[in-house]
Amino acid sequence: MKNIKIWLLLLLLGVSSAGCDKDFDEINTNPNDPEEVPLTNILISGISQGVRRVHGANMDATYAGLWAQHYAKIQYIDEDWYEYRPDAFDTHWQGLYAGPLMDLTDVINRAPNPSNMRAAAMVMRAYYFAIITDMWGDVPYSEALNIDRVTNPKYDAQADIYAGLVSELRTAATMFDASGDALGAGDLIYNGNVNNWRKFANSLRARLLNRAKHKNPAFANELQTLLANPADLIASNSENAQMSYYDATPDGSNPLYNNKYNDGRNDHAVSQTLVTIMQNDPRLPVYAELADGGVYKGQPNGTVEPNPFTSVSQIGAAFRDDPTAPSVLMTYAEVLFIMAEANNSKQNYLDAIAASCAQHGVTADQAFLDAKGAEYDANALDAVITQKWVALYGNGCEAFTEFRRTSFPDEIAEVPGTAYPGQGVPRRFAYPISETSNNKANLEAAIAAQGLASDPSKVFGNHMWWRL
């Protein structure tokens, strides 16, 4: 992706408005008529900041991916016992609302309507809002991001948020025009290919429709219309929605690489759950490193620290040792898994497994596919979601959400030593402490509506609206 190498420079020059020729700028700038930052620069900020956060070592590996049991903590394992750090959730909440969501809203407000720039910003904003509501539940949506008019936004019900996001994605998909305006260097996902952006918008809409199709008959109908036209969706691994990185520096590298090499951390290994499910899976050598003795051995979630750390399998080099490894937002394999579930299609399920393997440079041979086919015959939904969970490795928020929606894979269970015995696996992220002072009345209403008032942990309460 040729534009990726200049995104940081544009951020520094555009978003921060900082320059070396300070005196010259002051002489030649009318303070009563400030220049606006180019929209492509703001799009860079809106994409890069949010993707790095969602796929980072904290929000992904220490919380969502950990509680989905892709990973296990091997030191400082409090989070593996569900003893979260409140400031972490506060940081993620603020880092999404006050950062990328504000940037993308600025683009939407300033870009022509219709335009490719506006449509791309709408898709990314819907992507982040979906993650926020999937992690927290009821959240500010309809009144959020307009601080000039609403300083204490209400918390919208998850059902209403989903309806709004589906509508936004539907509108955005129709707005993309290959003969229209250029996205410029700010497009860190598709390098200006608006046809792929339209497919991403439709595929993301399919993700949300599928998740809640049992709650809303209109969603089920709309999903079938989308799936009947697979060419309008991500249709190959070459069309996967992902953000690449370009060097080993803290600002230019994959966030898991950055955590290990630039921050000097080694807090995570692959989980025993993952290794157990992936026996004889050709992707396992990509997902995990060999442990001592030349075997793949996952760390059991919620158990004491291994000694030495090399006695369990570390996260695979392709994910943590390559500074340019991409952060993957949505894939062809996921689209096929959605088709498999919605259409009760064994062939889509097998094609999804093959596509996931190909994405990681390995082959799903016939014996492996036959074994997975037998699992489908035994319990179709269990097989589809379990293999979807495997394919979502590295995308912890989605894996955590799919487990909470379906209770599959059924190998995921409450960990030994949990801080909340008998409660199971957490159902949500805890609301940020900052909301108790900034938006207390609306926060308390949301807490009461979701059965959290009597939950001292604030990570259980009611199940999410979209749970099967």
Secondary structure, DSSP 8 states (H G I E B T S, - for coil): -GGGGGHHHHIIIIIS---S-HHHHHHH--TTS-----HHHHHHHHHHHHHHHHTSIIIIIIIIHHHTTSEEESSSGGGGGT---HHHHHHHHHHHIIIIIHHHHHHHHHS-SS-HHHHHHHHHHHHHHHHHHHHHSSEE-TTTT-TTT-SS--EE-HHHHHHHHHHHHHHHHHH--TTS---GGG-TTTTT-HHHHHHHHHHHHHHHHHHHTTT-HHHHHHHHHHHT-GGGS--SGGG-EEE---SSSTTTS-HHHIIIIIS----EEEBHHHHHHTTT-TTHHHHB--BTTTB---B-TTS---SSGGGS--B-HHHHT-TT--EEEE-HHHHHHHHHHHHT-HHHHHHHHHHHHHHTT----HHHHHHHHHHHHH-HHHHHHHHHHHHTTT-HHHHHHHHHHH--STT----TT-SSTTS-S--S----THHHHHSHHHHHHHHHHTT-TT-SSSS-SS--TT--
